[in-house]
Amino acid sequence: MRYALYFTPPASDPLTLAAQRWLGRNAFTGAALEQPAVSGFEASAMAGLTADPRRYGFHATLKAPFALAEGRSEAELVAELGRFVCEMEAVDIPQLVVGRLGSFFALVPGDHCAPLQSFAGEVVRRFERFRAPLTSADIARRRPDELGTAERQNLVQWGYPYVFDEFRFHMTLTGRVPAEGRDGMEAALLDHFADFHDRPLTLGGLALFREPSRGADFTVHSLFPLGGAINRKTA
């Protein structure tokens, strides 16, 4: 069992509905969904290009997947999340855009957002005591030789390379897209997410996702509204 602390909008939010259709899975219920037809891409190709984000569910990583530290329980984690969100306020991203990070596409802030960076850092620090140390195999999977110095240090110290100064908020929409398909993919994403591109986004909550076994699909365990009480998902 692994857990992760992500941002995702509520189950009925229009962005959630659009993203789960794009990815082909509802992370709240685990149900498979029919993906939209995309010009220039066969259905099987689209399924392959979205396989990784589909398994994780529509989200932005705040605390990357972790096994619980020895002596910690899910109940303790849930209780701490309830306390944490009561201390924090919602974070506004002034502009969300469809962007490309290397060879994959995601929804990203249009500009640097200091409150968002600060919030993400607090999540990493506050819940570090719940994280079991990475195994040597976990570290190897991150290909540390391909990481920068700060990223390698973060991996060892915090279990994930992209935290603090290396953090970049992104809600992943594809896996690696070959160079020849990127223009077509960008056009398709701009069309599908037209109602959300170049618009603000409010991070109003923190989500606990759960992976029952390594390689299984992640699903939403609970949503924790910032400044409010726990709202559990409905299956």
N, C-alpha and C positions, 0 to 999 in steps of 0.2 A: 504494500500500500504506500502510495506517495500522495502528498498534498501540494497545492500551489496556491499562492495568493495572487489573484488576477483582478483586473478591472474588466467587467462586462456590463452592458446596460441590462435593465430588467427584461424578463422573458417576453413581455408584450411591447417593448419599445420598438418603434419602427426601424431603428438601426439594427437591432438584434434580428428582427424578422428578415430584413434585406440580407444581412450577412449570413444567416443560417441557410437561406435559400441558395446563396452563392456557393457556400462551402458544402452543402448537401447533408447537413446534420444539425439537429437541435441539441445543443449541449445541456439543456435543462432536462430534457426527457430521454435523450439518447436516440431519438427516432431518426432514421434516415429520411432524407428529403430529395426530391428530384431537382437536379441542378438546372439552371436556365441554359437554353441553347446559346452558344457564343459563336458568332461569325468567324470562320477561319480555323475553328478548333473542333475536332471530333469530340463526341461525348466522352469517349474513353480517355482522350488526351486531357480534357478538362478534369476528369476524375483523378488522373495521375498528378496533374499540376497543383491540385488542391488537397492532396492526400494528407500531407503533414499538418497543415492548419485545421483540417477537418477532424483529425484525431484529438488535437488539443482543445478544439472548440474555439469559438470567436472570443478573443480576449486580448488584453495587453498585459504582459508579464510585469509584476511588481516584485514578488518573491518567487523565484524559479522553483520548479518541482523539487521536493525534498522528502526523504523518509524522516519519520519522527525520531528525535533523539531518545536514547535509552532513558526510561523512567518517565517519559512524557506520554500523554494520552490525547486522543481526539477531543475528548470532553474539555480538557485543559486548554487546547488550542482554540476551540470554539468560544470558551469563556473569555480568553484573552482578546480575541477578535471583538467580542461584544464590548469589552472595556475600551479597546483602542478606538473604535469608530465613534464612541461617545465623546472622545477627546478631540476629534478631528473635524474639520469643516470640508464641505465640497470644494472641488478644484475646478476652475473654469479654464478650458483651452479656447482661446479666442478664435482660432481657425484650425479646422481639421481638413486635411487634403489627402487625395490619393497620391501616394509617392512610391518611388522605387528605391530600395535599399540594396545596392549591389544587383543581384539577379532576381530578387523577389519583390513583390508588391505588398503594400500595407497602407492603412490609414495612419497618418502621422501628423503632428502639429506643423502648422505652416511656419512657425518661428519658435525660437527658444522660449520656454515657459518656466520661469524660476519657481513659482509655487508648485508646479507639477514635479520638478526635479526634487524639491525639498520633501514633498509628500512621499515620493518613491523611496527616497533614502530612509525616511522614518520607518516605512514598512520593512525594509531590509533589516534595519537595526533592531527593531522591536521584537521581531519574531525569530531572530537568529538562534536564540536559546532552544527553540523547538526543532532545529535542523540537526539531523545526524550528520557526522562528517562524511564527506565523499569517499568512496572506495577508490582504489587505484584504477579500476576499470571505468568508474564514472569520470575520473579526471582524463583518462586516455580518450574517452569518447568526445571530449571537448577539443581534442587536438591542440594541446597547449603550445606545441612548437609553432603553430600558425598564429598565436595570439601575441599582442604587444605586451610590454613589460607590466603595465598597470593591469591589463586584463588577466594575465597569468597570476598576479598577486591577488586580484579579486577572486579568482577561481579557487585558490587555495584557502583564502581567509573567509570568503563569504559564500562559496559554493556556486558562484555564477560569475562569468567574466564581466558582464555588462551592468554594473551597478555604480552609483554615485556619479563621478565625472564621466564614466563610460556609458551611462544609461541613456537610452533614447527610446521614448515611448513609441510603440507601434502596435497596431492591431493587424496581424498578418492575414493576408488574403490569398496568397499563393506560395508554392514552393519555388524552387529555382526555375526560372523561365528562360529557355534558350534565346540567344540574342535575336534570332530571326523572328521570334514570336512576341517580342516585347512591345512593339508599337501596337499590334493588334490587341494584346492583353490590356494595355493601358487604356485604349479606346473603349474596350468592353467594360472595364472597371469604372471609368468615368461616366459611362452611360448607366450602369447598374446602380452606382452610388451617387447619382446626380443630386439627389435631395440632401446629401450629407457633405459633399465635397465643398470646400471653401465656406463652411459654416462652423459656428461654435459647437463645442461639446462640453458638457458638464460631467465630471467624475463625481457622481453622487453616492457611490458606495464601493465596497470592497467585497470581492467574491472569493469564497473558498471552493476550489475545485479538488476533485479526488480521482486518482488513478488506482483502481483496485488491484492491478498487478502490472508489472513492467510490460509496456507495449500495448496495454489496453487503452480504450478511449477514455479521455477525461470527461467527467460530467460535473455539473454544478451541485455542490452539496448545500450551500447556503449563500444568501446575499445579505450583506450587512450595510444598511444605509448609513452614511456618515452623519454623525450627530443624532442618530436614532436607534431604535431597537432592531433586533434581528428579524428579518423576513425570510422564512424558509421557502424554498422552491415548492411548487406544486407539480407533481408528476402528471 
